[in-house]
């Protein structure tokens, strides 16, 4: 389906929960946040219905996110049903990786094709600090467990923060060089508690200088419909990717909208406009009426974000929107 700027919108990111088993500093305040009431969260049956009808509009790529999606009970059965929906060509999952050691093979069996794993530092003390108590060894174990399970590709998302993990960037290259892991360096976006920390921003150009790679050889071998530019240096088994949300934004090629845990369609991450789908789901709306709501959300997708000019204000943090 095309939006008013003739972009092909075919990618739906579905947040199935606002809950998370970490309390990352750049996502949540130290006191945490109040969870959404259980009755306000979309049921699996409602999400599956949304997936089915959205394929009629040309959506065929679906990413399951949170919060942390793996903490929601019954997720493997849900994913298995979602993977069987006609028109679902690509079913993916974003996770912090803590539960992957136990669940990677189950995800593969359910029909998940690939995973994105958030990992901003491999230093145990630094990881425990930024996540307020997380165990990085479980995440690293989860990365390799995902490779063993046959999830492909395995992507590792690294949000680069000045004076926190910039010295670790070359170490991440070792993973991409020795294993078929795709490291993606991401610019810090002014969302949630990070909106007050613009001095921590590191541009893609500066990241490349810090990495010290002499030659970047572009590659399109890494499956995915996202905005990363990938490079594969000589003798690397994996690749390096860069996501430049601010310094060189990719809005003109954006192909996605988001569904929040409480049933709001969000045309743009950095825009407060949301279109309510939950009410239609629960008041007996027909599939066609729900399709009309989808079409409205796609139509309202803005030409570009305004992160370079302003931080995202409002009541939602990233775990409540969906990563």
Backbone bond lengths (Angstrom), bond angles and torsions (degrees), N, CA, C in turn:
res aa  C-N    CA-C-N  psi(-1)  N-CA   C-N-CA  omega(-1)  CA-C   N-CA-C  phi
1 X - - - 1.463 - - 1.523 109.71 -
2 X 1.315 117.31 136.70 1.450 121.07 179.79 1.521 111.40 -94.82
3 X 1.337 115.91 145.73 1.457 119.67 172.41 1.526 108.66 -90.93
4 X 1.311 117.19 -174.93 1.456 120.11 -175.07 1.531 112.31 -69.88
5 X 1.334 117.66 -11.66 1.456 121.23 177.67 1.533 111.64 -104.04
6 X 1.340 114.48 15.83 1.460 123.47 175.57 1.530 113.37 64.33
7 X 1.330 116.57 25.55 1.461 120.13 170.72 1.521 108.41 -85.06
8 X 1.310 116.40 140.92 1.456 121.18 178.82 1.523 108.67 -84.16
9 X 1.325 117.36 113.31 1.468 121.75 -177.59 1.530 108.48 -100.49
10 X 1.330 115.75 110.34 1.465 120.18 -174.37 1.528 112.92 -137.71
11 X 1.331 117.21 13.05 1.457 122.33 -169.80 1.527 108.18 -129.86
12 X 1.336 116.56 119.27 1.458 122.00 -179.63 1.527 109.86 -115.52
13 X 1.323 115.63 121.97 1.458 121.12 175.82 1.528 107.62 -97.64
14 X 1.316 116.22 119.36 1.460 122.06 -173.16 1.518 109.82 -111.72
15 X 1.322 116.50 115.50 1.456 120.87 174.15 1.522 108.56 -89.91
16 X 1.315 116.70 120.28 1.463 120.21 -175.62 1.526 112.78 -96.77
17 X 1.326 117.39 -6.06 1.456 120.58 178.73 1.520 109.77 -162.84
18 X 1.334 116.28 151.13 1.460 120.14 171.82 1.525 110.36 -96.50
19 X 1.335 116.62 -4.72 1.465 119.98 -179.99 1.524 111.41 -74.07
20 X 1.325 114.83 150.94 1.461 120.18 176.79 1.519 108.90 -149.07
21 X 1.332 115.47 149.69 1.461 120.21 178.66 1.521 112.25 -95.75
22 X 1.343 117.17 11.07 1.456 122.88 171.26 1.527 108.70 -127.28
23 X 1.321 115.71 167.04 1.467 121.84 178.69 1.531 108.89 -132.59
24 X 1.320 116.16 60.54 1.461 121.06 -172.69 1.524 111.73 -60.38
25 X 1.308 116.04 138.89 1.459 121.76 -172.76 1.516 112.53 -63.60
26 X 1.332 117.91 -35.91 1.465 118.32 -177.25 1.523 112.22 -84.33
27 X 1.333 116.70 -0.53 1.459 120.70 178.53 1.518 111.56 -109.03
28 X 1.328 116.78 -47.65 1.462 120.86 -173.46 1.522 111.42 -120.20
29 X 1.329 116.84 149.53 1.458 119.64 170.27 1.527 109.85 -69.35
30 X 1.325 116.64 162.38 1.466 120.79 -174.50 1.523 112.40 -61.19
31 X 1.333 116.94 -31.03 1.471 119.87 -179.79 1.514 112.63 -80.59
32 X 1.355 116.86 -0.51 1.454 120.50 -178.49 1.522 110.90 77.47
33 X 1.328 115.68 -169.28 1.460 121.37 179.51 1.530 108.63 -134.53
34 X 1.319 114.95 157.81 1.466 119.18 176.48 1.516 109.28 -75.91
35 X 1.328 117.29 128.79 1.458 120.50 178.42 1.524 110.82 -69.06
36 X 1.311 115.45 150.23 1.451 120.14 174.69 1.526 109.60 -64.50
37 X 1.328 118.40 142.52 1.472 120.06 176.04 1.523 110.60 -57.90
38 X 1.316 115.59 141.82 1.467 120.25 -176.13 1.518 112.39 -55.82
39 X 1.338 116.94 -37.99 1.463 119.69 -177.02 1.527 112.58 -70.26
40 X 1.334 117.16 -14.72 1.466 120.46 178.61 1.528 113.07 -88.15
41 X 1.323 116.18 -10.02 1.461 120.73 -177.78 1.530 109.62 -85.88
42 X 1.315 115.95 137.17 1.457 120.31 176.68 1.524 110.56 -58.36
43 X 1.311 116.64 135.96 1.462 120.36 173.43 1.520 109.09 -76.15
44 X 1.319 116.59 162.91 1.467 119.75 176.32 1.527 110.62 -60.42
45 X 1.321 116.91 -39.36 1.465 120.20 -179.63 1.532 110.65 -62.26
46 X 1.323 116.64 -38.69 1.465 120.21 178.30 1.520 111.14 -67.84
47 X 1.323 116.61 -39.84 1.469 119.95 179.19 1.525 110.35 -65.52
48 X 1.321 116.64 -42.14 1.464 120.00 179.30 1.526 110.77 -63.07
49 X 1.326 117.12 -38.02 1.465 119.47 176.67 1.530 110.56 -63.43
50 X 1.324 116.56 -42.72 1.459 120.73 177.91 1.526 110.53 -60.17
51 X 1.323 116.73 -43.82 1.464 119.75 179.18 1.525 110.68 -61.24
52 X 1.331 116.50 -43.42 1.466 120.07 -178.30 1.530 111.50 -61.67
53 X 1.333 116.04 -48.65 1.461 117.23 -175.44 1.528 111.14 -73.02
54 X 1.326 118.23 -30.12 1.466 119.55 -178.85 1.519 112.20 -67.60
55 X 1.336 117.12 -26.73 1.468 118.35 177.11 1.524 111.11 -63.66
56 X 1.341 117.11 -24.11 1.462 119.64 177.76 1.525 112.03 -68.11
57 X 1.338 116.96 -20.80 1.459 121.76 177.54 1.520 112.42 -95.58
58 X 1.330 116.05 3.52 1.450 119.60 178.50 1.514 115.43 98.94
59 X 1.333 117.72 3.54 1.462 119.58 174.10 1.527 108.48 -71.78
60 X 1.308 116.72 127.00 1.464 119.66 178.99 1.524 112.38 -138.31
61 X 1.334 117.44 -3.55 1.460 121.57 176.51 1.522 107.64 -113.47
62 X 1.322 116.57 129.09 1.461 121.18 -176.60 1.524 109.65 -133.73
63 X 1.315 115.84 125.82 1.463 120.76 175.39 1.522 108.65 -114.66
64 X 1.316 116.19 128.88 1.459 122.67 179.12 1.529 108.18 -95.85
65 X 1.337 116.00 126.16 1.454 120.81 -175.96 1.527 109.76 -135.18
66 X 1.324 115.89 -171.20 1.441 123.08 173.92 1.516 109.30 -141.98
67 X 1.319 117.59 -144.59 1.446 129.74 23.66 1.521 113.91 30.98
68 X 1.299 115.00 -151.06 1.464 121.32 174.31 1.524 107.55 -111.56
69 X 1.330 117.68 106.84 1.469 119.86 -172.90 1.518 114.06 -62.74
70 X 1.325 117.94 -29.30 1.465 119.28 -175.21 1.524 113.24 -72.93
71 X 1.331 117.80 -8.51 1.469 118.43 177.83 1.526 111.18 -83.25
72 X 1.329 117.68 -12.13 1.468 118.59 -178.01 1.529 110.49 -80.47
73 X 1.306 115.63 127.63 1.461 122.36 -178.51 1.530 110.12 -62.26
74 X 1.328 115.59 137.20 1.459 121.36 176.30 1.513 114.94 82.77
75 X 1.325 117.56 13.95 1.462 119.12 -173.96 1.520 112.64 -66.38
76 X 1.313 119.61 -34.58 1.459 120.28 -177.81 1.529 111.33 -65.77
77 X 1.323 117.03 -41.42 1.460 119.70 176.90 1.528 110.56 -64.04
78 X 1.323 116.57 -42.41 1.467 120.84 177.27 1.521 111.16 -59.28
79 X 1.319 117.02 -46.80 1.460 120.67 -178.82 1.524 111.01 -63.58
80 X 1.329 115.94 -38.58 1.462 118.84 177.82 1.517 112.17 -60.68
81 X 1.327 116.20 -39.90 1.474 119.85 178.42 1.525 110.65 -70.73
82 X 1.326 116.76 -39.66 1.454 119.99 179.64 1.511 112.75 -63.76
83 X 1.326 116.81 -38.29 1.455 120.82 -179.26 1.520 112.46 -66.28
84 X 1.340 116.78 -22.28 1.468 120.92 -177.62 1.525 113.09 -88.78
85 X 1.311 117.86 -4.90 1.464 120.16 -179.01 1.530 109.47 -69.72
86 X 1.335 118.63 126.25 1.467 120.34 176.78 1.528 110.53 -57.70
87 X 1.311 116.01 132.46 1.453 120.96 -179.33 1.510 113.91 98.40
88 X 1.327 117.43 -13.94 1.461 120.00 175.39 1.529 107.43 -83.65
89 X 1.314 115.72 98.80 1.461 120.78 -175.51 1.517 112.72 -91.35
90 X 1.316 116.88 -22.40 1.461 120.16 -173.22 1.519 108.38 -144.96
91 X 1.327 117.12 111.46 1.457 122.59 179.55 1.523 108.05 -115.79
92 X 1.329 115.69 119.38 1.465 121.85 -173.13 1.515 109.71 -127.58
93 X 1.330 115.81 170.02 1.454 120.10 -179.21 1.518 109.77 -146.74
94 X 1.323 116.10 138.05 1.460 122.57 172.72 1.516 108.72 -108.79
95 X 1.325 117.20 134.17 1.455 121.68 -173.84 1.521 110.24 -148.58
96 X 1.329 115.97 158.37 1.463 119.08 172.47 1.521 111.60 -83.26
97 X 1.321 117.32 -5.60 1.457 121.21 171.19 1.504 117.13 88.61
98 X 1.329 118.99 -9.86 1.459 119.90 -174.46 1.518 112.70 -62.52
99 X 1.328 117.86 -32.74 1.462 121.04 -176.56 1.529 113.21 -99.70
100 X 1.310 116.67 1.95 1.468 119.28 -179.00 1.525 114.25 -65.44
101 X 1.334 120.13 -33.57 1.468 117.40 178.82 1.525 113.07 -54.30
102 X 1.336 117.40 -34.80 1.459 121.23 -179.57 1.534 112.57 -91.97
103 X 1.336 118.03 -21.08 1.457 119.51 -167.68 1.529 115.07 -116.82
104 X 1.313 119.03 -5.93 1.469 120.38 -175.01 1.523 112.14 -58.86
105 X 1.336 117.88 -46.06 1.455 120.22 -178.68 1.533 110.82 -67.71
106 X 1.332 116.53 -34.97 1.455 120.05 176.50 1.514 112.18 -65.11
107 X 1.320 117.05 -37.80 1.466 121.07 177.42 1.519 110.69 -63.13
108 X 1.319 115.73 -44.26 1.466 119.91 179.29 1.521 110.76 -62.70
109 X 1.314 116.77 -43.78 1.465 120.68 -179.95 1.521 111.46 -64.63
110 X 1.340 117.18 -31.43 1.466 121.13 -178.85 1.521 112.28 -74.21
111 X 1.334 116.99 -18.68 1.456 119.47 179.52 1.508 115.17 115.47
112 X 1.336 117.16 2.51 1.460 119.76 174.28 1.523 108.45 -68.96
113 X 1.316 116.43 133.25 1.451 119.85 -176.12 1.521 113.05 -91.98
114 X 1.348 116.06 -35.14 1.458 118.49 -175.06 1.515 110.64 -155.46
115 X 1.326 114.94 163.16 1.459 120.52 -178.11 1.525 110.45 -132.86
116 X 1.331 114.45 147.54 1.457 123.12 167.66 1.515 107.01 -109.83
117 X 1.310 116.92 129.72 1.460 122.18 -176.33 1.520 108.76 -118.59
118 X 1.317 116.58 125.47 1.462 121.33 179.40 1.522 109.52 -83.26
119 X 1.332 115.84 124.53 1.465 120.47 179.56 1.527 108.57 -154.32
120 X 1.318 116.82 102.10 1.458 120.98 -174.78 1.517 113.43 -91.39
121 X 1.328 116.87 -15.66 1.459 120.56 177.94 1.517 108.98 -154.45
122 X 1.313 116.33 144.48 1.463 121.29 174.53 1.519 111.38 -102.05
123 X 1.324 117.27 2.12 1.454 122.31 177.52 1.528 109.18 -80.61
124 X 1.335 118.90 120.17 1.478 120.74 -174.28 1.526 113.92 -56.89
125 X 1.343 116.95 -44.41 1.461 119.21 -179.08 1.526 111.30 -67.97
126 X 1.317 115.82 -41.58 1.463 119.87 -179.00 1.522 110.53 -67.27
127 X 1.327 116.84 -38.46 1.464 120.82 178.61 1.522 110.06 -64.60
128 X 1.327 116.80 -45.34 1.467 120.57 179.47 1.522 110.62 -61.98
129 X 1.344 116.55 -33.71 1.461 120.14 -179.85 1.523 111.22 -69.27
130 X 1.327 116.93 -50.75 1.472 119.15 -173.56 1.527 111.63 -73.38
131 X 1.333 117.33 -27.69 1.472 120.02 -179.81 1.520 112.30 -95.52
132 X 1.313 115.79 -2.16 1.463 122.36 -176.79 1.523 111.72 58.54
133 X 1.345 114.79 52.40 1.462 119.41 171.18 1.507 117.31 118.31
134 X 1.322 119.40 3.22 1.459 121.68 -177.69 1.520 113.43 -72.85
135 X 1.331 116.04 157.05 1.468 123.74 -179.63 1.517 108.99 -108.02
136 X 1.336 117.36 106.69 1.463 120.88 -175.08 1.521 112.24 -67.29
137 X 1.329 118.18 -24.89 1.463 119.83 -178.81 1.525 110.91 -62.51
138 X 1.327 117.57 -32.20 1.468 120.48 178.39 1.522 110.81 -68.75
139 X 1.327 116.52 -37.20 1.462 119.88 179.17 1.523 110.45 -66.82
140 X 1.324 116.32 -45.22 1.471 120.05 179.81 1.523 109.84 -63.62
141 X 1.324 116.90 -41.30 1.467 119.93 175.35 1.521 110.50 -60.86
142 X 1.327 116.73 -39.18 1.463 121.02 179.40 1.511 112.69 -64.78
143 X 1.328 117.84 -34.95 1.470 121.52 177.27 1.519 110.23 -60.64
144 X 1.319 116.00 -48.96 1.462 119.41 -177.61 1.527 111.81 -73.42
145 X 1.303 116.57 -30.50 1.464 119.57 175.37 1.529 110.13 -64.92
146 X 1.326 117.06 -36.34 1.459 121.92 178.06 1.516 110.90 -65.23
147 X 1.325 116.39 -39.55 1.467 119.88 175.79 1.528 110.08 -63.09
148 X 1.314 116.83 -44.18 1.462 120.79 179.79 1.520 111.32 -61.55
149 X 1.332 116.32 -36.03 1.461 120.72 -177.69 1.527 112.19 -73.60
150 X 1.318 117.29 -14.42 1.460 120.02 -179.76 1.510 114.36 90.49
151 X 1.331 117.34 13.19 1.464 119.53 172.54 1.522 108.07 -68.60
152 X 1.323 116.54 131.15 1.460 119.02 -172.16 1.525 110.84 -152.62
153 X 1.336 116.02 125.05 1.460 127.18 -0.39 1.522 112.40 -83.83
154 X 1.331 114.64 161.04 1.456 122.09 169.96 1.525 106.59 -99.53
155 X 1.337 115.55 116.69 1.459 121.07 -178.56 1.524 109.52 -110.77
156 X 1.317 115.91 138.22 1.458 121.78 178.10 1.523 108.13 -114.07
157 X 1.333 116.64 119.37 1.458 122.74 -178.32 1.522 110.29 -93.28
158 X 1.316 116.77 123.45 1.457 122.85 -179.20 1.528 108.68 -119.55
159 X 1.325 117.27 106.77 1.459 120.82 173.46 1.523 107.07 -79.80
160 X 1.316 116.02 120.56 1.463 120.71 -174.22 1.526 109.39 -90.43
161 X 1.333 115.23 124.51 1.462 122.20 -176.85 1.527 108.78 -126.02
162 X 1.315 116.15 125.59 1.465 120.94 -177.21 1.530 111.46 -58.35
163 X 1.319 114.40 137.70 1.465 122.71 177.82 1.526 113.33 63.84
164 X 1.327 116.92 10.93 1.463 119.64 173.64 1.522 110.79 -114.16
165 X 1.334 117.40 -57.29 1.467 119.13 -176.88 1.522 113.96 -128.88
166 X 1.330 118.27 9.48 1.472 119.30 -178.48 1.526 111.55 -60.87
167 X 1.325 117.74 -33.05 1.463 119.77 -179.89 1.523 112.37 -72.01
168 X 1.320 117.32 -13.92 1.465 121.17 -178.61 1.527 113.54 -91.06
169 X 1.318 118.24 -9.72 1.455 119.80 -172.86 1.527 113.08 -55.54
170 X 1.343 119.74 -45.62 1.465 117.86 178.05 1.525 113.09 -59.44
171 X 1.333 117.53 -31.51 1.453 119.94 179.19 1.519 112.53 -65.03
172 X 1.337 117.49 -32.79 1.452 119.84 177.13 1.529 111.64 -66.63
173 X 1.329 116.02 -27.29 1.458 118.52 178.54 1.527 111.32 -63.26
174 X 1.327 116.58 -29.45 1.469 120.09 179.81 1.519 110.69 -60.57
175 X 1.337 117.09 -39.76 1.462 120.12 177.73 1.522 110.80 -60.88
176 X 1.337 115.85 -45.66 1.466 119.86 -177.96 1.520 111.74 -69.94
177 X 1.320 116.94 -28.58 1.461 119.97 -179.32 1.523 111.90 -76.81
178 X 1.325 116.83 -39.57 1.458 120.88 -172.79 1.528 113.77 -93.54
179 X 1.326 116.93 -19.69 1.466 119.87 -174.98 1.537 109.82 -135.73
180 X 1.334 118.01 158.29 1.469 120.76 178.01 1.525 111.30 -77.73
181 X 1.320 115.28 60.34 1.459 123.77 -179.44 1.521 107.87 -114.46
182 X 1.304 116.30 139.76 1.461 121.02 -175.52 1.523 108.57 -110.43
183 X 1.314 115.43 107.09 1.454 122.51 -177.72 1.526 109.42 -86.72
184 X 1.327 116.47 128.67 1.464 120.60 -179.08 1.520 109.19 -121.24
185 X 1.313 115.91 114.41 1.460 121.95 178.60 1.525 108.53 -88.91
186 X 1.337 116.16 128.32 1.462 121.98 -170.42 1.525 110.37 -122.21
187 X 1.316 116.30 135.23 1.457 120.49 175.24 1.527 110.02 -70.47
188 X 1.326 115.64 140.36 1.462 121.71 178.60 1.521 109.74 -66.33
189 X 1.328 116.40 127.10 1.457 121.22 -179.08 1.532 110.32 -101.91
190 X 1.334 117.53 143.81 1.471 121.17 -178.14 1.525 112.27 -78.17
191 X 1.335 115.31 71.71 1.464 121.85 -179.09 1.521 108.00 -130.49
192 X 1.318 116.87 141.63 1.459 120.35 179.76 1.518 111.25 66.14
193 X 1.331 117.27 -142.32 1.461 120.37 -178.10 1.518 112.11 -69.46
194 X 1.338 118.53 -18.79 1.463 120.63 178.75 1.521 112.28 -74.34
195 X 1.334 117.70 -10.87 1.466 120.41 -177.99 1.516 111.98 -65.14
196 X 1.335 117.24 -18.75 1.461 120.96 -179.54 1.522 111.82 -97.71
197 X 1.332 117.71 10.23 1.465 120.21 -172.18 1.521 110.90 -126.02
198 X 1.316 117.34 50.84 1.459 120.05 -178.88 1.525 112.05 -65.63
199 X 1.332 117.97 -23.34 1.460 120.16 178.48 1.522 111.64 -67.88
200 X 1.343 117.41 -15.92 1.465 121.79 179.23 1.521 112.26 -84.76
201 X 1.313 117.71 -3.49 1.470 122.30 -175.48 1.529 110.99 -68.85
202 X 1.340 115.17 135.74 1.468 122.82 174.96 1.525 107.17 -126.46
203 X 1.309 117.75 122.91 1.459 121.34 -178.49 1.520 110.97 -75.52
204 X 1.331 115.87 162.09 1.461 120.98 177.23 1.527 110.67 -59.76
205 X 1.316 117.54 -40.96 1.461 120.44 -179.81 1.527 111.15 -60.13
206 X 1.340 116.25 -42.86 1.461 118.96 177.98 1.523 111.20 -67.08
207 X 1.334 117.73 -37.16 1.466 120.27 176.65 1.515 110.71 -58.55
208 X 1.326 116.93 -44.92 1.463 120.52 -179.25 1.521 110.93 -61.43
209 X 1.327 116.01 -37.95 1.466 119.38 177.48 1.520 111.42 -66.57
210 X 1.334 116.44 -40.15 1.463 120.64 178.95 1.526 111.79 -66.38
211 X 1.338 116.61 -34.06 1.464 120.76 -179.41 1.512 111.65 -71.69
212 X 1.307 117.06 -32.13 1.454 120.40 176.95 1.510 115.36 72.36
213 X 1.315 117.55 19.13 1.462 120.19 176.52 1.527 108.40 -74.39
214 X 1.310 117.13 127.54 1.463 121.54 -173.98 1.519 112.43 -74.28
215 X 1.319 116.21 -37.23 1.460 119.02 -176.26 1.518 110.00 -138.48
216 X 1.318 115.74 129.19 1.452 121.38 177.93 1.529 108.30 -105.23
217 X 1.328 115.24 118.63 1.456 121.21 -179.29 1.520 108.25 -102.93
218 X 1.336 118.99 109.84 1.468 120.58 -177.23 1.524 111.44 -60.23
219 X 1.329 115.57 144.70 1.459 120.69 175.45 1.512 109.06 -139.34
220 X 1.303 116.83 144.36 1.459 122.65 175.56 1.523 110.58 -115.46
221 X 1.335 115.67 20.50 1.454 120.68 -176.36 1.521 113.36 -80.65
222 X 1.338 117.94 -9.59 1.455 121.05 -175.48 1.526 108.82 -90.79
223 X 1.339 118.42 113.98 1.467 120.09 -179.37 1.516 111.56 -62.64
224 X 1.327 115.04 146.36 1.453 120.12 176.61 1.503 111.62 150.16
225 X 1.319 115.36 150.93 1.451 120.31 -179.58 1.512 112.66 -106.81
226 X 1.329 116.51 18.38 1.451 120.58 -175.54 1.507 113.30 -91.12
227 X 1.344 116.06 -172.57 1.456 121.74 -171.07 1.524 115.90 -91.44
228 X 1.319 118.63 1.02 1.458 119.92 -174.24 1.524 111.72 -69.51
229 X 1.337 115.05 143.31 1.462 122.22 168.82 1.526 106.81 -99.71
230 X 1.310 116.40 124.30 1.463 120.68 -174.20 1.523 111.69 -105.77
231 X 1.341 113.70 146.11 1.455 121.74 176.70 1.516 108.37 -135.17
232 X 1.333 116.29 144.43 1.456 121.11 178.01 1.529 109.00 -126.49
233 X 1.327 116.94 98.46 1.466 118.93 176.44 1.526 110.84 -62.77
234 X 1.309 116.26 158.24 1.463 121.18 178.23 1.524 110.11 -54.47
235 X 1.313 116.24 141.29 1.471 127.34 176.90 1.524 114.28 65.00
236 X 1.348 118.11 16.42 1.455 120.90 174.25 1.527 109.69 -90.48
237 X 1.332 116.74 136.00 1.461 120.76 174.18 1.528 111.54 -81.21
238 X 1.315 116.42 -28.49 1.455 121.97 176.86 1.510 110.81 -108.05
239 X 1.318 116.33 -150.95 1.459 120.05 -178.78 1.519 110.06 -147.65
240 X 1.331 114.86 171.32 1.456 122.89 175.67 1.521 107.30 -117.24
241 X 1.327 116.11 133.44 1.457 120.16 177.28 1.515 110.87 -125.43
242 X 1.321 115.84 153.13 1.462 121.49 177.79 1.522 109.21 -129.12
243 X 1.335 115.99 133.15 1.459 121.35 177.11 1.529 107.52 -118.63
244 X 1.310 115.09 108.95 1.466 121.10 -172.73 1.524 110.19 -105.13
245 X 1.325 115.84 77.61 1.462 120.37 -176.16 1.522 112.68 -68.04
246 X 1.344 117.72 -25.75 1.455 120.40 -176.37 1.522 113.18 -111.20
247 X 1.336 117.09 -52.27 1.459 119.04 -171.59 1.526 112.57 -68.36
248 X 1.314 116.28 -29.32 1.473 119.55 176.73 1.522 106.75 -151.42
249 X 1.330 115.04 79.04 1.456 118.84 -170.45 1.528 112.03 -67.28
250 X 1.317 115.45 157.73 1.462 123.40 -170.89 1.518 111.50 -114.59
251 X 1.336 116.30 25.88 1.469 120.29 -174.07 1.525 112.82 -59.54
252 X 1.321 117.32 -31.79 1.474 119.32 -176.40 1.517 112.58 -68.09
253 X 1.340 116.93 -14.73 1.467 120.06 178.43 1.530 112.00 -116.83
254 X 1.340 117.49 8.99 1.465 120.27 -177.75 1.528 110.04 -63.87
255 X 1.322 115.61 132.12 1.468 121.10 -175.29 1.519 113.10 -121.77
256 X 1.352 117.84 21.26 1.463 119.09 -170.34 1.520 113.21 -131.21
257 X 1.319 113.92 157.72 1.460 122.49 162.61 1.525 106.67 -132.66
258 X 1.328 115.85 167.43 1.459 121.11 -175.52 1.520 111.15 -119.56
259 X 1.329 114.63 149.50 1.459 122.47 173.14 1.518 107.67 -118.23
260 X 1.328 117.34 119.39 1.455 121.47 -177.93 1.530 110.30 -79.74
261 X 1.336 117.87 164.52 1.472 119.62 -178.33 1.517 113.41 -59.85
262 X 1.339 116.23 -28.68 1.462 119.55 -179.02 1.519 112.66 -97.45
263 X 1.329 116.40 23.48 1.453 120.44 167.76 1.509 117.13 79.84
264 X 1.340 117.21 30.35 1.454 121.12 175.61 1.530 109.43 -106.05
265 X 1.322 116.21 131.02 1.453 120.58 173.46 1.523 108.40 -84.60
266 X 1.309 115.70 125.86 1.470 121.07 -177.02 1.526 107.95 -115.34
267 X 1.326 118.00 108.01 1.462 120.28 -175.75 1.522 114.19 -64.20
268 X 1.348 117.31 -30.20 1.464 121.21 -178.43 1.516 108.53 -142.03
269 X 1.327 116.49 136.90 1.462 120.26 -179.83 1.519 110.96 -56.85
270 X 1.329 116.92 -44.94 1.457 120.94 -173.98 1.525 111.11 -98.56
271 X 1.307 115.65 49.49 1.450 121.59 178.26 1.526 107.15 -152.90
272 X 1.314 116.90 131.89 1.464 119.97 -173.32 1.522 113.82 -76.18
273 X 1.330 118.51 -10.24 1.460 119.66 -178.64 1.525 110.50 -63.02
274 X 1.323 115.98 129.10 1.464 122.77 175.99 1.520 109.09 -136.04
275 X 1.316 115.65 143.02 1.462 121.58 179.47 1.518 107.64 -113.19
276 X 1.312 116.49 124.83 1.461 122.16 -173.05 1.526 111.33 -75.92
277 X 1.325 115.71 119.18 1.455 121.62 175.68 1.525 110.89 -104.36
278 X 1.323 116.19 -24.90 1.467 120.65 -176.46 1.529 111.79 -60.73
279 X 1.322 116.79 -44.00 1.461 119.83 -178.73 1.523 111.32 -60.41
280 X 1.331 115.99 -43.15 1.459 119.16 178.42 1.521 112.36 -64.28
281 X 1.333 116.17 -38.25 1.459 119.89 179.12 1.521 111.50 -62.33
282 X 1.333 116.36 -35.26 1.459 120.28 -171.62 1.525 114.41 -101.15
283 X 1.331 117.07 -1.46 1.461 117.89 178.02 1.525 112.36 -109.37
284 X 1.352 115.55 14.88 1.450 119.38 174.84 1.509 115.24 87.70
285 X 1.327 118.63 17.78 1.463 120.92 179.93 1.525 110.74 -62.20
286 X 1.315 115.55 144.87 1.464 120.80 177.24 1.520 110.06 -75.60
287 X 1.329 115.77 167.14 1.460 119.65 176.48 1.519 110.78 -58.04
288 X 1.317 117.36 -40.17 1.459 119.99 -179.31 1.522 111.30 -64.45
289 X 1.316 117.05 -38.62 1.468 119.88 177.92 1.526 110.95 -65.36
290 X 1.329 116.39 -37.39 1.457 119.65 176.65 1.521 111.12 -69.37
291 X 1.315 116.88 -36.70 1.466 120.61 175.82 1.522 110.67 -61.56
292 X 1.305 116.79 -37.39 1.465 120.88 178.18 1.528 110.89 -63.92
293 X 1.336 116.19 -37.11 1.466 120.15 177.11 1.526 109.77 -65.49
294 X 1.333 116.42 -42.66 1.459 120.85 175.90 1.520 110.90 -58.05
295 X 1.320 116.18 -46.70 1.464 120.89 -178.76 1.523 110.64 -60.52
296 X 1.336 116.45 -36.88 1.456 120.94 177.84 1.528 110.58 -64.21
297 X 1.341 116.85 -42.95 1.460 120.82 179.45 1.522 111.28 -62.21
298 X 1.322 116.27 -42.98 1.464 119.86 179.05 1.526 110.13 -64.17
299 X 1.337 116.82 -40.07 1.462 120.91 -178.92 1.530 111.35 -62.88
300 X 1.325 116.91 -36.69 1.457 121.45 -177.33 1.537 113.19 -81.84
301 X 1.295 117.85 1.18 1.462 119.77 178.61 1.534 108.54 -62.97
302 X 1.343 117.93 122.13 1.468 119.44 -175.92 1.524 112.40 -72.93
303 X 1.302 115.78 164.33 1.464 120.93 179.96 1.521 111.19 -63.92
304 X 1.323 116.57 -36.68 1.470 119.97 -179.93 1.519 109.71 -162.40
305 X 1.333 115.61 163.92 1.460 120.31 177.29 1.532 109.39 -81.62
306 X 1.328 114.60 173.09 1.466 120.54 179.61 1.528 110.98 -123.58
307 X 1.331 116.72 31.41 1.455 119.91 -177.38 1.521 112.92 -64.37
308 X 1.336 117.08 -27.62 1.454 118.94 179.59 1.525 112.14 -70.01
309 X 1.340 116.85 -23.89 1.456 120.22 -177.06 1.525 113.34 -101.27
310 X 1.340 116.60 -27.52 1.460 118.14 -173.04 1.515 111.04 -154.15
311 X 1.320 115.16 151.41 1.455 120.43 174.27 1.521 109.05 -80.05
312 X 1.310 115.54 157.35 1.457 120.09 178.71 1.520 109.27 -76.89
313 X 1.295 115.59 116.41 1.452 120.62 178.49 1.531 109.12 -96.21
314 X 1.316 116.89 171.65 1.453 119.33 177.89 1.502 111.68 119.15
315 X 1.335 116.63 -175.36 1.450 121.20 -169.63 1.520 113.14 -92.89
316 X 1.295 119.55 -9.15 1.465 120.42 -174.47 1.537 111.72 -98.01
317 X 1.338 115.06 140.07 1.450 121.01 168.94 1.531 107.37 -104.10
318 X 1.338 115.95 176.76 1.454 119.99 -171.57 1.533 112.77 -60.30
319 X 1.328 117.27 -39.43 1.467 119.32 -177.80 1.522 111.94 -67.32
320 X 1.334 117.06 -19.32 1.451 120.17 178.76 1.533 112.72 -90.65
321 X 1.333 115.54 -17.39 1.457 120.76 178.45 1.521 110.26 -91.04
322 X 1.315 115.51 -47.06 1.458 121.90 -175.55 1.506 110.17 115.28
323 X 1.344 115.01 124.18 1.469 119.60 -174.56 1.504 113.42 -80.57
